[in-house]
Amino acid sequence: MSKLKEILNGWSNVIWEKPEVEKIAMDRAVICGNCPENINNVCNICKCPLISKTRSEYSRCPNGLW
């Protein structure tokens, strides 16, 4: 999966919300909220904004937490 496709998928899901994606995003956000790599809602490892990273159906946590 290309990084660009992951990014576009995440941001499109921010703009056009889908209930099933929002459920996954909320579960991921709880995990990210407790992660020491979360710096101001940006992943310190991959540098992705978590608002879109958690909503990308193709992305994975670089720490393997989700």
PDBQT receptor file of N, H, CA, C and O in Angstrom, charges set to zero:
ATOM      1  N   MET A   1       0.855  -1.178   0.000  1.00  0.00    +0.000 N 
ATOM      2  CA  MET A   1       0.000   0.000   0.000  1.00  0.00    +0.000 C 
ATOM      3  C   MET A   1       0.896   1.234   0.000  1.00  0.00    +0.000 C 
ATOM      4  O   MET A   1       1.823   1.339   0.804  1.00  0.00    +0.000 OA
ATOM      5  N   SER A   2       0.619   2.149  -0.890  1.00  0.00    +0.000 N 
ATOM      6  H   SER A   2      -0.134   2.064  -1.543  1.00  0.00    +0.000 HD
ATOM      7  CA  SER A   2       1.429   3.361  -0.945  1.00  0.00    +0.000 C 
ATOM      8  C   SER A   2       1.050   4.311   0.188  1.00  0.00    +0.000 C 
ATOM      9  O   SER A   2      -0.104   4.366   0.614  1.00  0.00    +0.000 OA
ATOM     10  N   LYS A   3       2.026   5.040   0.655  1.00  0.00    +0.000 N 
ATOM     11  H   LYS A   3       2.964   4.995   0.309  1.00  0.00    +0.000 HD
ATOM     12  CA  LYS A   3       1.815   6.014   1.722  1.00  0.00    +0.000 C 
ATOM     13  C   LYS A   3       0.779   7.061   1.288  1.00  0.00    +0.000 C 
ATOM     14  O   LYS A   3      -0.055   7.486   2.088  1.00  0.00    +0.000 OA
ATOM     15  N   LEU A   4       0.841   7.470   0.023  1.00  0.00    +0.000 N 
ATOM     16  H   LEU A   4       1.519   7.125  -0.627  1.00  0.00    +0.000 HD
ATOM     17  CA  LEU A   4      -0.110   8.456  -0.482  1.00  0.00    +0.000 C 
ATOM     18  C   LEU A   4      -1.540   7.939  -0.391  1.00  0.00    +0.000 C 
ATOM     19  O   LEU A   4      -2.444   8.686  -0.014  1.00  0.00    +0.000 OA
ATOM     20  N   LYS A   5      -1.756   6.673  -0.731  1.00  0.00    +0.000 N 
ATOM     21  H   LYS A   5      -1.022   6.067  -1.038  1.00  0.00    +0.000 HD
ATOM     22  CA  LYS A   5      -3.102   6.102  -0.653  1.00  0.00    +0.000 C 
ATOM     23  C   LYS A   5      -3.584   6.065   0.794  1.00  0.00    +0.000 C 
ATOM     24  O   LYS A   5      -4.756   6.331   1.061  1.00  0.00    +0.000 OA
ATOM     25  N   GLU A   6      -2.690   5.737   1.733  1.00  0.00    +0.000 N 
ATOM     26  H   GLU A   6      -1.738   5.521   1.516  1.00  0.00    +0.000 HD
ATOM     27  CA  GLU A   6      -3.050   5.745   3.154  1.00  0.00    +0.000 C 
ATOM     28  C   GLU A   6      -3.471   7.136   3.602  1.00  0.00    +0.000 C 
ATOM     29  O   GLU A   6      -4.481   7.304   4.285  1.00  0.00    +0.000 OA
ATOM     30  N   ILE A   7      -2.685   8.129   3.209  1.00  0.00    +0.000 N 
ATOM     31  H   ILE A   7      -1.864   7.993   2.654  1.00  0.00    +0.000 HD
ATOM     32  CA  ILE A   7      -2.966   9.522   3.605  1.00  0.00    +0.000 C 
ATOM     33  C   ILE A   7      -4.295   9.994   3.015  1.00  0.00    +0.000 C 
ATOM     34  O   ILE A   7      -5.129  10.557   3.725  1.00  0.00    +0.000 OA
ATOM     35  N   LEU A   8      -4.488   9.763   1.728  1.00  0.00    +0.000 N 
ATOM     36  H   LEU A   8      -3.810   9.306   1.151  1.00  0.00    +0.000 HD
ATOM     37  CA  LEU A   8      -5.736  10.187   1.077  1.00  0.00    +0.000 C 
ATOM     38  C   LEU A   8      -6.948   9.478   1.668  1.00  0.00    +0.000 C 
ATOM     39  O   LEU A   8      -8.003  10.088   1.844  1.00  0.00    +0.000 OA
ATOM     40  N   ASN A   9      -6.799   8.195   1.974  1.00  0.00    +0.000 N 
ATOM     41  H   ASN A   9      -5.942   7.700   1.831  1.00  0.00    +0.000 HD
ATOM     42  CA  ASN A   9      -7.896   7.449   2.585  1.00  0.00    +0.000 C 
ATOM     43  C   ASN A   9      -8.242   8.029   3.955  1.00  0.00    +0.000 C 
ATOM     44  O   ASN A   9      -9.417   8.206   4.277  1.00  0.00    +0.000 OA
ATOM     45  N   GLY A  10      -7.234   8.321   4.751  1.00  0.00    +0.000 N 
ATOM     46  H   GLY A  10      -6.279   8.177   4.489  1.00  0.00    +0.000 HD
ATOM     47  CA  GLY A  10      -7.469   8.880   6.081  1.00  0.00    +0.000 C 
ATOM     48  C   GLY A  10      -8.180  10.230   6.027  1.00  0.00    +0.000 C 
ATOM     49  O   GLY A  10      -9.156  10.454   6.742  1.00  0.00    +0.000 OA
ATOM     50  N   TRP A  11      -7.683  11.127   5.173  1.00  0.00    +0.000 N 
ATOM     51  H   TRP A  11      -6.890  10.945   4.592  1.00  0.00    +0.000 HD
ATOM     52  CA  TRP A  11      -8.301  12.451   5.089  1.00  0.00    +0.000 C 
ATOM     53  C   TRP A  11      -9.686  12.400   4.458  1.00  0.00    +0.000 C 
ATOM     54  O   TRP A  11     -10.558  13.180   4.841  1.00  0.00    +0.000 OA
ATOM     55  N   SER A  12      -9.909  11.512   3.511  1.00  0.00    +0.000 N 
ATOM     56  H   SER A  12      -9.200  10.878   3.200  1.00  0.00    +0.000 HD
ATOM     57  CA  SER A  12     -11.260  11.420   2.946  1.00  0.00    +0.000 C 
ATOM     58  C   SER A  12     -12.241  10.927   4.001  1.00  0.00    +0.000 C 
ATOM     59  O   SER A  12     -13.406  11.327   3.999  1.00  0.00    +0.000 OA
ATOM     60  N   ASN A  13     -11.783  10.064   4.899  1.00  0.00    +0.000 N 
ATOM     61  H   ASN A  13     -10.838   9.739   4.900  1.00  0.00    +0.000 HD
ATOM     62  CA  ASN A  13     -12.655   9.592   5.975  1.00  0.00    +0.000 C 
ATOM     63  C   ASN A  13     -12.864  10.642   7.062  1.00  0.00    +0.000 C 
ATOM     64  O   ASN A  13     -13.831  10.559   7.819  1.00  0.00    +0.000 OA
ATOM     65  N   VAL A  14     -11.976  11.623   7.151  1.00  0.00    +0.000 N 
ATOM     66  H   VAL A  14     -11.190  11.691   6.536  1.00  0.00    +0.000 HD
ATOM     67  CA  VAL A  14     -12.211  12.756   8.052  1.00  0.00    +0.000 C 
ATOM     68  C   VAL A  14     -13.335  13.616   7.472  1.00  0.00    +0.000 C 
ATOM     69  O   VAL A  14     -14.235  14.054   8.189  1.00  0.00    +0.000 OA
ATOM     70  N   ILE A  15     -13.262  13.846   6.166  1.00  0.00    +0.000 N 
ATOM     71  H   ILE A  15     -12.530  13.490   5.584  1.00  0.00    +0.000 HD
ATOM     72  CA  ILE A  15     -14.239  14.727   5.504  1.00  0.00    +0.000 C 
ATOM     73  C   ILE A  15     -15.599  14.050   5.368  1.00  0.00    +0.000 C 
ATOM     74  O   ILE A  15     -16.626  14.633   5.714  1.00  0.00    +0.000 OA
ATOM     75  N   TRP A  16     -15.601  12.808   4.858  1.00  0.00    +0.000 N 
ATOM     76  H   TRP A  16     -14.766  12.334   4.577  1.00  0.00    +0.000 HD
ATOM     77  CA  TRP A  16     -16.839  12.066   4.639  1.00  0.00    +0.000 C 
ATOM     78  C   TRP A  16     -16.895  10.917   5.638  1.00  0.00    +0.000 C 
ATOM     79  O   TRP A  16     -16.440   9.808   5.359  1.00  0.00    +0.000 OA
ATOM     80  N   GLU A  17     -17.454  11.200   6.792  1.00  0.00    +0.000 N 
ATOM     81  H   GLU A  17     -17.823  12.101   7.019  1.00  0.00    +0.000 HD
ATOM     82  CA  GLU A  17     -17.481  10.224   7.887  1.00  0.00    +0.000 C 
ATOM     83  C   GLU A  17     -18.305   8.994   7.530  1.00  0.00    +0.000 C 
ATOM     84  O   GLU A  17     -19.369   9.085   6.918  1.00  0.00    +0.000 OA
ATOM     85  N   LYS A  18     -17.778   7.842   7.934  1.00  0.00    +0.000 N 
ATOM     86  H   LYS A  18     -16.914   7.768   8.432  1.00  0.00    +0.000 HD
ATOM     87  CA  LYS A  18     -18.487   6.574   7.827  1.00  0.00    +0.000 C 
ATOM     88  C   LYS A  18     -18.569   6.003   9.238  1.00  0.00    +0.000 C 
ATOM     89  O   LYS A  18     -17.553   5.933   9.928  1.00  0.00    +0.000 OA
ATOM     90  N   PRO A  19     -19.750   5.597   9.679  1.00  0.00    +0.000 N 
ATOM     91  CA  PRO A  19     -19.888   5.102  11.054  1.00  0.00    +0.000 C 
ATOM     92  C   PRO A  19     -18.918   3.972  11.397  1.00  0.00    +0.000 C 
ATOM     93  O   PRO A  19     -18.372   3.948  12.500  1.00  0.00    +0.000 OA
ATOM     94  N   GLU A  20     -18.697   3.042  10.477  1.00  0.00    +0.000 N 
ATOM     95  H   GLU A  20     -19.141   3.062   9.581  1.00  0.00    +0.000 HD
ATOM     96  CA  GLU A  20     -17.809   1.916  10.770  1.00  0.00    +0.000 C 
ATOM     97  C   GLU A  20     -16.354   2.355  10.920  1.00  0.00    +0.000 C 
ATOM     98  O   GLU A  20     -15.608   1.786  11.716  1.00  0.00    +0.000 OA
ATOM     99  N   VAL A  21     -15.956   3.367  10.153  1.00  0.00    +0.000 N 
ATOM    100  H   VAL A  21     -16.563   3.830   9.506  1.00  0.00    +0.000 HD
ATOM    101  CA  VAL A  21     -14.589   3.896  10.266  1.00  0.00    +0.000 C 
ATOM    102  C   VAL A  21     -14.451   4.714  11.542  1.00  0.00    +0.000 C 
ATOM    103  O   VAL A  21     -13.414   4.653  12.203  1.00  0.00    +0.000 OA
ATOM    104  N   GLU A  22     -15.473   5.472  11.897  1.00  0.00    +0.000 N 
ATOM    105  H   GLU A  22     -16.316   5.521  11.360  1.00  0.00    +0.000 HD
ATOM    106  CA  GLU A  22     -15.427   6.268  13.128  1.00  0.00    +0.000 C 
ATOM    107  C   GLU A  22     -15.272   5.379  14.354  1.00  0.00    +0.000 C 
ATOM    108  O   GLU A  22     -14.560   5.740  15.291  1.00  0.00    +0.000 OA
ATOM    109  N   LYS A  23     -15.924   4.231  14.362  1.00  0.00    +0.000 N 
ATOM    110  H   LYS A  23     -16.502   3.938  13.600  1.00  0.00    +0.000 HD
ATOM    111  CA  LYS A  23     -15.786   3.291  15.481  1.00  0.00    +0.000 C 
ATOM    112  C   LYS A  23     -14.339   2.825  15.614  1.00  0.00    +0.000 C 
ATOM    113  O   LYS A  23     -13.778   2.826  16.710  1.00  0.00    +0.000 OA
ATOM    114  N   ILE A  24     -13.746   2.432  14.508  1.00  0.00    +0.000 N 
ATOM    115  H   ILE A  24     -14.202   2.431  13.618  1.00  0.00    +0.000 HD
ATOM    116  CA  ILE A  24     -12.340   2.007  14.512  1.00  0.00    +0.000 C 
ATOM    117  C   ILE A  24     -11.445   3.160  14.939  1.00  0.00    +0.000 C 
ATOM    118  O   ILE A  24     -10.528   2.974  15.739  1.00  0.00    +0.000 OA
ATOM    119  N   ALA A  25     -11.707   4.353  14.409  1.00  0.00    +0.000 N 
ATOM    120  H   ALA A  25     -12.451   4.504  13.760  1.00  0.00    +0.000 HD
ATOM    121  CA  ALA A  25     -10.888   5.526  14.739  1.00  0.00    +0.000 C 
ATOM    122  C   ALA A  25     -10.954   5.848  16.231  1.00  0.00    +0.000 C 
ATOM    123  O   ALA A  25      -9.939   6.199  16.832  1.00  0.00    +0.000 OA
ATOM    124  N   MET A  26     -12.118   5.735  16.820  1.00  0.00    +0.000 N 
ATOM    125  H   MET A  26     -12.942   5.450  16.331  1.00  0.00    +0.000 HD
ATOM    126  CA  MET A  26     -12.248   6.016  18.251  1.00  0.00    +0.000 C 
ATOM    127  C   MET A  26     -11.475   4.990  19.089  1.00  0.00    +0.000 C 
ATOM    128  O   MET A  26     -10.836   5.343  20.080  1.00  0.00    +0.000 OA
ATOM    129  N   ASP A  27     -11.538   3.731  18.686  1.00  0.00    +0.000 N 
ATOM    130  H   ASP A  27     -12.057   3.443  17.881  1.00  0.00    +0.000 HD
ATOM    131  CA  ASP A  27     -10.773   2.697  19.390  1.00  0.00    +0.000 C 
ATOM    132  C   ASP A  27      -9.274   2.969  19.272  1.00  0.00    +0.000 C 
ATOM    133  O   ASP A  27      -8.537   2.848  20.250  1.00  0.00    +0.000 OA
ATOM    134  N   ARG A  28      -8.832   3.333  18.079  1.00  0.00    +0.000 N 
ATOM    135  H   ARG A  28      -9.431   3.431  17.284  1.00  0.00    +0.000 HD
ATOM    136  CA  ARG A  28      -7.418   3.645  17.865  1.00  0.00    +0.000 C 
ATOM    137  C   ARG A  28      -7.002   4.891  18.638  1.00  0.00    +0.000 C 
ATOM    138  O   ARG A  28      -5.899   4.950  19.181  1.00  0.00    +0.000 OA
ATOM    139  N   ALA A  29      -7.886   5.887  18.686  1.00  0.00    +0.000 N 
ATOM    140  H   ALA A  29      -8.782   5.839  18.245  1.00  0.00    +0.000 HD
ATOM    141  CA  ALA A  29      -7.569   7.140  19.381  1.00  0.00    +0.000 C 
ATOM    142  C   ALA A  29      -7.333   6.915  20.872  1.00  0.00    +0.000 C 
ATOM    143  O   ALA A  29      -6.492   7.583  21.472  1.00  0.00    +0.000 OA
ATOM    144  N   VAL A  30      -8.059   5.991  21.467  1.00  0.00    +0.000 N 
ATOM    145  H   VAL A  30      -8.743   5.448  20.980  1.00  0.00    +0.000 HD
ATOM    146  CA  VAL A  30      -7.852   5.659  22.883  1.00  0.00    +0.000 C 
ATOM    147  C   VAL A  30      -6.437   5.109  23.073  1.00  0.00    +0.000 C 
ATOM    148  O   VAL A  30      -5.732   5.485  24.009  1.00  0.00    +0.000 OA
ATOM    149  N   ILE A  31      -6.042   4.224  22.180  1.00  0.00    +0.000 N 
ATOM    150  H   ILE A  31      -6.616   3.918  21.420  1.00  0.00    +0.000 HD
ATOM    151  CA  ILE A  31      -4.696   3.646  22.257  1.00  0.00    +0.000 C 
ATOM    152  C   ILE A  31      -3.648   4.737  22.049  1.00  0.00    +0.000 C 
ATOM    153  O   ILE A  31      -2.680   4.826  22.804  1.00  0.00    +0.000 OA
ATOM    154  N   CYS A  32      -3.843   5.559  21.032  1.00  0.00    +0.000 N 
ATOM    155  H   CYS A  32      -4.630   5.487  20.419  1.00  0.00    +0.000 HD
ATOM    156  CA  CYS A  32      -2.885   6.637  20.745  1.00  0.00    +0.000 C 
ATOM    157  C   CYS A  32      -2.824   7.663  21.876  1.00  0.00    +0.000 C 
ATOM    158  O   CYS A  32      -1.770   8.237  22.149  1.00  0.00    +0.000 OA
ATOM    159  N   GLY A  33      -3.952   7.882  22.522  1.00  0.00    +0.000 N 
ATOM    160  H   GLY A  33      -4.808   7.415  22.300  1.00  0.00    +0.000 HD
ATOM    161  CA  GLY A  33      -3.989   8.848  23.617  1.00  0.00    +0.000 C 
ATOM    162  C   GLY A  33      -3.107   8.454  24.786  1.00  0.00    +0.000 C 
ATOM    163  O   GLY A  33      -2.670   9.312  25.553  1.00  0.00    +0.000 OA
ATOM    164  N   ASN A  34      -2.843   7.163  24.929  1.00  0.00    +0.000 N 
ATOM    165  H   ASN A  34      -3.199   6.466  24.306  1.00  0.00    +0.000 HD
ATOM    166  CA  ASN A  34      -1.992   6.673  26.010  1.00  0.00    +0.000 C 
ATOM    167  C   ASN A  34      -0.571   6.365  25.557  1.00  0.00    +0.000 C 
ATOM    168  O   ASN A  34       0.242   5.894  26.352  1.00  0.00    +0.000 OA
ATOM    169  N   CYS A  35      -0.267   6.621  24.314  1.00  0.00    +0.000 N 
ATOM    170  H   CYS A  35      -0.927   7.004  23.668  1.00  0.00    +0.000 HD
ATOM    171  CA  CYS A  35       1.046   6.282  23.759  1.00  0.00    +0.000 C 
ATOM    172  C   CYS A  35       2.041   7.427  23.980  1.00  0.00    +0.000 C 
ATOM    173  O   CYS A  35       1.715   8.582  23.707  1.00  0.00    +0.000 OA
ATOM    174  N   PRO A  36       3.246   7.125  24.470  1.00  0.00    +0.000 N 
ATOM    175  CA  PRO A  36       4.252   8.178  24.662  1.00  0.00    +0.000 C 
ATOM    176  C   PRO A  36       4.746   8.791  23.356  1.00  0.00    +0.000 C 
ATOM    177  O   PRO A  36       5.368   9.853  23.367  1.00  0.00    +0.000 OA
ATOM    178  N   GLU A  37       4.476   8.136  22.237  1.00  0.00    +0.000 N 
ATOM    179  H   GLU A  37       3.971   7.273  22.227  1.00  0.00    +0.000 HD
ATOM    180  CA  GLU A  37       4.885   8.674  20.931  1.00  0.00    +0.000 C 
ATOM    181  C   GLU A  37       3.886   9.694  20.383  1.00  0.00    +0.000 C 
ATOM    182  O   GLU A  37       4.133  10.295  19.337  1.00  0.00    +0.000 OA
ATOM    183  N   ASN A  38       2.765   9.897  21.072  1.00  0.00    +0.000 N 
ATOM    184  H   ASN A  38       2.564   9.409  21.921  1.00  0.00    +0.000 HD
ATOM    185  CA  ASN A  38       1.766  10.881  20.673  1.00  0.00    +0.000 C 
ATOM    186  C   ASN A  38       2.210  12.248  21.196  1.00  0.00    +0.000 C 
ATOM    187  O   ASN A  38       2.158  12.512  22.397  1.00  0.00    +0.000 OA
ATOM    188  N   ILE A  39       2.644  13.102  20.286  1.00  0.00    +0.000 N 
ATOM    189  H   ILE A  39       2.687  12.887  19.310  1.00  0.00    +0.000 HD
ATOM    190  CA  ILE A  39       3.084  14.455  20.634  1.00  0.00    +0.000 C 
ATOM    191  C   ILE A  39       2.126  15.436  19.958  1.00  0.00    +0.000 C 
ATOM    192  O   ILE A  39       2.172  15.631  18.743  1.00  0.00    +0.000 OA
ATOM    193  N   ASN A  40       1.259  16.048  20.765  1.00  0.00    +0.000 N 
ATOM    194  H   ASN A  40       1.221  15.890  21.751  1.00  0.00    +0.000 HD
ATOM    195  CA  ASN A  40       0.276  17.008  20.245  1.00  0.00    +0.000 C 
ATOM    196  C   ASN A  40      -0.558  16.419  19.109  1.00  0.00    +0.000 C 
ATOM    197  O   ASN A  40      -0.784  17.070  18.090  1.00  0.00    +0.000 OA
ATOM    198  N   ASN A  41      -1.012  15.176  19.298  1.00  0.00    +0.000 N 
ATOM    199  H   ASN A  41      -0.828  14.646  20.126  1.00  0.00    +0.000 HD
ATOM    200  CA  ASN A  41      -1.854  14.468  18.334  1.00  0.00    +0.000 C 
ATOM    201  C   ASN A  41      -1.173  14.218  16.990  1.00  0.00    +0.000 C 
ATOM    202  O   ASN A  41      -1.824  14.154  15.947  1.00  0.00    +0.000 OA
ATOM    203  N   VAL A  42       0.141  14.079  17.039  1.00  0.00    +0.000 N 
ATOM    204  H   VAL A  42       0.670  14.131  17.886  1.00  0.00    +0.000 HD
ATOM    205  CA  VAL A  42       0.939  13.675  15.882  1.00  0.00    +0.000 C 
ATOM    206  C   VAL A  42       1.801  12.507  16.327  1.00  0.00    +0.000 C 
ATOM    207  O   VAL A  42       2.414  12.551  17.394  1.00  0.00    +0.000 OA
ATOM    208  N   CYS A  43       1.848  11.471  15.516  1.00  0.00    +0.000 N 
ATOM    209  H   CYS A  43       1.350  11.436  14.649  1.00  0.00    +0.000 HD
ATOM    210  CA  CYS A  43       2.695  10.317  15.841  1.00  0.00    +0.000 C 
ATOM    211  C   CYS A  43       4.160  10.735  15.699  1.00  0.00    +0.000 C 
ATOM    212  O   CYS A  43       4.578  11.183  14.631  1.00  0.00    +0.000 OA
ATOM    213  N   ASN A  44       4.920  10.593  16.750  1.00  0.00    +0.000 N 
ATOM    214  H   ASN A  44       4.580  10.229  17.617  1.00  0.00    +0.000 HD
ATOM    215  CA  ASN A  44       6.319  10.988  16.739  1.00  0.00    +0.000 C 
ATOM    216  C   ASN A  44       7.181  10.036  15.911  1.00  0.00    +0.000 C 
ATOM    217  O   ASN A  44       8.313  10.376  15.568  1.00  0.00    +0.000 OA
ATOM    218  N   ILE A  45       6.666   8.854  15.587  1.00  0.00    +0.000 N 
ATOM    219  H   ILE A  45       5.746   8.578  15.865  1.00  0.00    +0.000 HD
ATOM    220  CA  ILE A  45       7.435   7.896  14.793  1.00  0.00    +0.000 C 
ATOM    221  C   ILE A  45       7.269   8.179  13.295  1.00  0.00    +0.000 C 
ATOM    222  O   ILE A  45       8.253   8.367  12.580  1.00  0.00    +0.000 OA
ATOM    223  N   CYS A  46       6.014   8.207  12.828  1.00  0.00    +0.000 N 
ATOM    224  H   CYS A  46       5.215   8.054  13.409  1.00  0.00    +0.000 HD
ATOM    225  CA  CYS A  46       5.774   8.387  11.387  1.00  0.00    +0.000 C 
ATOM    226  C   CYS A  46       5.438   9.830  11.015  1.00  0.00    +0.000 C 
ATOM    227  O   CYS A  46       5.385  10.173   9.834  1.00  0.00    +0.000 OA
ATOM    228  N   LYS A  47       5.213  10.671  12.022  1.00  0.00    +0.000 N 
ATOM    229  H   LYS A  47       5.256  10.392  12.981  1.00  0.00    +0.000 HD
ATOM    230  CA  LYS A  47       4.905  12.095  11.837  1.00  0.00    +0.000 C 
ATOM    231  C   LYS A  47       3.534  12.360  11.222  1.00  0.00    +0.000 C 
ATOM    232  O   LYS A  47       3.284  13.452  10.712  1.00  0.00    +0.000 OA
ATOM    233  N   CYS A  48       2.646  11.373  11.266  1.00  0.00    +0.000 N 
ATOM    234  H   CYS A  48       2.849  10.486  11.680  1.00  0.00    +0.000 HD
ATOM    235  CA  CYS A  48       1.288  11.543  10.737  1.00  0.00    +0.000 C 
ATOM    236  C   CYS A  48       0.383  12.202  11.776  1.00  0.00    +0.000 C 
ATOM    237  O   CYS A  48       0.478  11.892  12.964  1.00  0.00    +0.000 OA
ATOM    238  N   PRO A  49      -0.497  13.110  11.337  1.00  0.00    +0.000 N 
ATOM    239  CA  PRO A  49      -1.512  13.626  12.248  1.00  0.00    +0.000 C 
ATOM    240  C   PRO A  49      -2.484  12.499  12.586  1.00  0.00    +0.000 C 
ATOM    241  O   PRO A  49      -2.966  11.795  11.699  1.00  0.00    +0.000 OA
ATOM    242  N   LEU A  50      -2.761  12.341  13.861  1.00  0.00    +0.000 N 
ATOM    243  H   LEU A  50      -2.369  12.914  14.582  1.00  0.00    +0.000 HD
ATOM    244  CA  LEU A  50      -3.567  11.200  14.290  1.00  0.00    +0.000 C 
ATOM    245  C   LEU A  50      -5.028  11.307  13.879  1.00  0.00    +0.000 C 
ATOM    246  O   LEU A  50      -5.717  10.289  13.819  1.00  0.00    +0.000 OA
ATOM    247  N   ILE A  51      -5.517  12.496  13.597  1.00  0.00    +0.000 N 
ATOM    248  H   ILE A  51      -4.957  13.324  13.645  1.00  0.00    +0.000 HD
ATOM    249  CA  ILE A  51      -6.903  12.641  13.148  1.00  0.00    +0.000 C 
ATOM    250  C   ILE A  51      -7.133  11.852  11.858  1.00  0.00    +0.000 C 
ATOM    251  O   ILE A  51      -8.191  11.250  11.679  1.00  0.00    +0.000 OA
ATOM    252  N   SER A  52      -6.153  11.856  10.970  1.00  0.00    +0.000 N 
ATOM    253  H   SER A  52      -5.293  12.345  11.116  1.00  0.00    +0.000 HD
ATOM    254  CA  SER A  52      -6.300  11.111   9.721  1.00  0.00    +0.000 C 
ATOM    255  C   SER A  52      -5.692   9.715   9.804  1.00  0.00    +0.000 C 
ATOM    256  O   SER A  52      -6.222   8.778   9.206  1.00  0.00    +0.000 OA
ATOM    257  N   LYS A  53      -4.596   9.563  10.530  1.00  0.00    +0.000 N 
ATOM    258  H   LYS A  53      -4.166  10.324  11.015  1.00  0.00    +0.000 HD
ATOM    259  CA  LYS A  53      -3.950   8.244  10.652  1.00  0.00    +0.000 C 
ATOM    260  C   LYS A  53      -4.914   7.220  11.239  1.00  0.00    +0.000 C 
ATOM    261  O   LYS A  53      -4.993   6.090  10.757  1.00  0.00    +0.000 OA
ATOM    262  N   THR A  54      -5.649   7.613  12.280  1.00  0.00    +0.000 N 
ATOM    263  H   THR A  54      -5.585   8.531  12.671  1.00  0.00    +0.000 HD
ATOM    264  CA  THR A  54      -6.572   6.673  12.919  1.00  0.00    +0.000 C 
ATOM    265  C   THR A  54      -7.770   6.351  12.037  1.00  0.00    +0.000 C 
ATOM    266  O   THR A  54      -8.448   5.348  12.263  1.00  0.00    +0.000 OA
ATOM    267  N   ARG A  55      -8.040   7.181  11.041  1.00  0.00    +0.000 N 
ATOM    268  H   ARG A  55      -7.489   7.995  10.858  1.00  0.00    +0.000 HD
ATOM    269  CA  ARG A  55      -9.181   6.962  10.148  1.00  0.00    +0.000 C 
ATOM    270  C   ARG A  55      -8.800   6.301   8.832  1.00  0.00    +0.000 C 
ATOM    271  O   ARG A  55      -9.674   6.001   8.018  1.00  0.00    +0.000 OA
ATOM    272  N   SER A  56      -7.532   6.072   8.614  1.00  0.00    +0.000 N 
ATOM    273  H   SER A  56      -6.822   6.315   9.276  1.00  0.00    +0.000 HD
ATOM    274  CA  SER A  56      -7.101   5.397   7.403  1.00  0.00    +0.000 C 
ATOM    275  C   SER A  56      -7.309   3.902   7.551  1.00  0.00    +0.000 C 
ATOM    276  O   SER A  56      -6.746   3.268   8.443  1.00  0.00    +0.000 OA
ATOM    277  N   GLU A  57      -8.116   3.353   6.676  1.00  0.00    +0.000 N 
ATOM    278  H   GLU A  57      -8.573   3.869   5.951  1.00  0.00    +0.000 HD
ATOM    279  CA  GLU A  57      -8.418   1.924   6.731  1.00  0.00    +0.000 C 
ATOM    280  C   GLU A  57      -7.208   1.068   6.360  1.00  0.00    +0.000 C 
ATOM    281  O   GLU A  57      -7.204  -0.137   6.613  1.00  0.00    +0.000 OA
ATOM    282  N   TYR A  58      -6.189   1.674   5.767  1.00  0.00    +0.000 N 
ATOM    283  H   TYR A  58      -6.192   2.653   5.561  1.00  0.00    +0.000 HD
ATOM    284  CA  TYR A  58      -5.015   0.939   5.303  1.00  0.00    +0.000 C 
ATOM    285  C   TYR A  58      -3.792   1.122   6.195  1.00  0.00    +0.000 C 
ATOM    286  O   TYR A  58      -2.795   0.417   6.034  1.00  0.00    +0.000 OA
ATOM    287  N   SER A  59      -3.860   2.059   7.131  1.00  0.00    +0.000 N 
ATOM    288  H   SER A  59      -4.669   2.632   7.262  1.00  0.00    +0.000 HD
ATOM    289  CA  SER A  59      -2.699   2.350   7.985  1.00  0.00    +0.000 C 
ATOM    290  C   SER A  59      -2.613   1.410   9.163  1.00  0.00    +0.000 C 
ATOM    291  O   SER A  59      -3.607   0.830   9.601  1.00  0.00    +0.000 OA
ATOM    292  N   ARG A  60      -1.413   1.274   9.660  1.00  0.00    +0.000 N 
ATOM    293  H   ARG A  60      -0.606   1.745   9.305  1.00  0.00    +0.000 HD
ATOM    294  CA  ARG A  60      -1.138   0.502  10.865  1.00  0.00    +0.000 C 
ATOM    295  C   ARG A  60      -0.288   1.356  11.789  1.00  0.00    +0.000 C 
ATOM    296  O   ARG A  60       0.457   2.225  11.337  1.00  0.00    +0.000 OA
ATOM    297  N   CYS A  61      -0.402   1.107  13.061  1.00  0.00    +0.000 N 
ATOM    298  H   CYS A  61      -1.007   0.400  13.428  1.00  0.00    +0.000 HD
ATOM    299  CA  CYS A  61       0.424   1.798  14.050  1.00  0.00    +0.000 C 
ATOM    300  C   CYS A  61       1.881   1.377  13.850  1.00  0.00    +0.000 C 
ATOM    301  O   CYS A  61       2.168   0.183  13.776  1.00  0.00    +0.000 OA
ATOM    302  N   PRO A  62       2.801   2.333  13.761  1.00  0.00    +0.000 N 
ATOM    303  CA  PRO A  62       4.203   1.958  13.582  1.00  0.00    +0.000 C 
ATOM    304  C   PRO A  62       4.779   1.228  14.797  1.00  0.00    +0.000 C 
ATOM    305  O   PRO A  62       5.825   0.587  14.697  1.00  0.00    +0.000 OA
ATOM    306  N   ASN A  63       4.101   1.323  15.939  1.00  0.00    +0.000 N 
ATOM    307  H   ASN A  63       3.251   1.844  16.020  1.00  0.00    +0.000 HD
ATOM    308  CA  ASN A  63       4.529   0.586  17.147  1.00  0.00    +0.000 C 
ATOM    309  C   ASN A  63       3.833  -0.764  17.251  1.00  0.00    +0.000 C 
ATOM    310  O   ASN A  63       4.098  -1.531  18.176  1.00  0.00    +0.000 OA
ATOM    311  N   GLY A  64       2.937  -1.058  16.300  1.00  0.00    +0.000 N 
ATOM    312  H   GLY A  64       2.722  -0.434  15.549  1.00  0.00    +0.000 HD
ATOM    313  CA  GLY A  64       2.218  -2.318  16.305  1.00  0.00    +0.000 C 
ATOM    314  C   GLY A  64       1.119  -2.406  17.354  1.00  0.00    +0.000 C 
ATOM    315  O   GLY A  64       0.717  -3.501  17.746  1.00  0.00    +0.000 OA
ATOM    316  N   LEU A  65       0.627  -1.250  17.811  1.00  0.00    +0.000 N 
ATOM    317  H   LEU A  65       0.953  -0.360  17.492  1.00  0.00    +0.000 HD
ATOM    318  CA  LEU A  65      -0.408  -1.250  18.845  1.00  0.00    +0.000 C 
ATOM    319  C   LEU A  65      -1.813  -1.441  18.273  1.00  0.00    +0.000 C 
ATOM    320  O   LEU A  65      -2.726  -1.825  19.005  1.00  0.00    +0.000 OA
ATOM    321  N   TRP A  66      -1.997  -1.181  16.985  1.00  0.00    +0.000 N 
ATOM    322  H   TRP A  66      -1.256  -0.869  16.391  1.00  0.00    +0.000 HD
ATOM    323  CA  TRP A  66      -3.263  -1.450  16.307  1.00  0.00    +0.000 C 
ATOM    324  C   TRP A  66      -3.010  -1.715  14.839  1.00  0.00    +0.000 C 
ATOM    325  O   TRP A  66      -3.951  -1.965  14.086  1.00  0.00    +0.000 OA
TER     326      TRP A  66
